[in-house]
Amino acid sequence: MSFTFQIDRTAGSARAGVFLTPHGAVETPAFMPVGTLATVKALDPDDLVQMGASMILANAYHLHLRPGDDVVRELGGLHRFMRWERPILTDSGGFQVFSLAQLRTLNDDGVEFQSHIDGSRRFFTPEFVIQIERNLGADVIMQFDHVIPGQSDEASARDASERSIRWLARCLAELNRLESIQPLEGAPPMVTFSADDPGNRQALFPIVQGGIHASLRRDAAKKISEMHDWPGFGIGGLSVGEDKDAMYEMIEVVDEALPKAHPRYLMGVGFPEDLIESIRRGIDLFDCVAPTRMGRNGAVFTRDGRLNIKNTEFRTDPRPLDADCDCAACTRFSRAYIRHLFVSDEILGLRLLSLHNVHFLLSLTRQARQAIRSGNLEQWAREWLARYRATSAVAV
Ligand SMILES: [Zn+2]
């Protein structure tokens, strides 16, 4: 087995574990920085290594459209193409197909849509998406799923969830077929092409859908778990406009319904308070574009809530962004300097805030892991959230 998950310690539903992949270990809970187009915006892979990032994300839909998954494959797979030797996870593009693209037709076979780049017509089936993800060669690949708006009614949510489960079976069959005929580009050295070599395998994660309907989430988790012994599970369709209580309730339902022995990845969730609340409810992996996207708008995570560096109050502020942070921005530069960079449209400003925000979330999940291991997660979480929320009123 090339993918294993070992749980070292639990605290209620929370777990501190190690997820092993052919490109190395991911200590969980973990935040995965998002590199949609095979780059975590404004950051060099060396920066990410220095911050202690283990697994990062890329996106199959975007990389298929540009530069083309065939191009990535020809250049040795995603790890070699982007010079990232550690684990990578690719999202299938279900979310992008159903949100960014102009939809044309959807049926059980697949989806026809127009590219958001040039309007060209495309047809994605579960099989085709797995072929893209095989060409890219990430360690973990997500199934192609039917994504619907967060507050969809129960009938639409059931329809999409059941279609996603039918598509999951086709994703699995296609991956099994490809693993027996197509070598994995970018596999670590020593891996030989053989259906028996575990290094030639990719971990396919199913995605539990079901909107904000507990019974649908429970059904989906049950049907998916019965289909196959999956190396991990994605939980999709949350943090898309529903209120926080509904999101936490759905996570609790799924925590109960899924097998405990495998990592759970809550897709697209990554604000500090959401990370802590979800870790408490049994989530192991997270991703979110917020730290880099917000960083480019001047928003900064700090232990005392969020601030916006563009505000006039920071014009002569000599302090670092966050006094408790040991990132490459906070250990060298003042708020006043970084504000000056932003106001002057200097690209170093964007880079420093992206560095800090990504570092902040990586560090937060490491602290949570430490708290689980030391047996004081509840107290740590309470204190962390109280301080973060106490001053958030002055934030952006
Ligand atoms: Zn910092």
Boltz pocket constraint, residues with backbone or C-beta under 6 A from the ligand:
constraints:
  - pocket:
      binder: B
      contacts: [[A, 321], [A, 322], [A, 325], [A, 326], [A, 327], [A, 328], [A, 329], [A, 330], [A, 331], [A, 355], [A, 356], [A, 357], [A, 359]]
      max_distance: 6.0
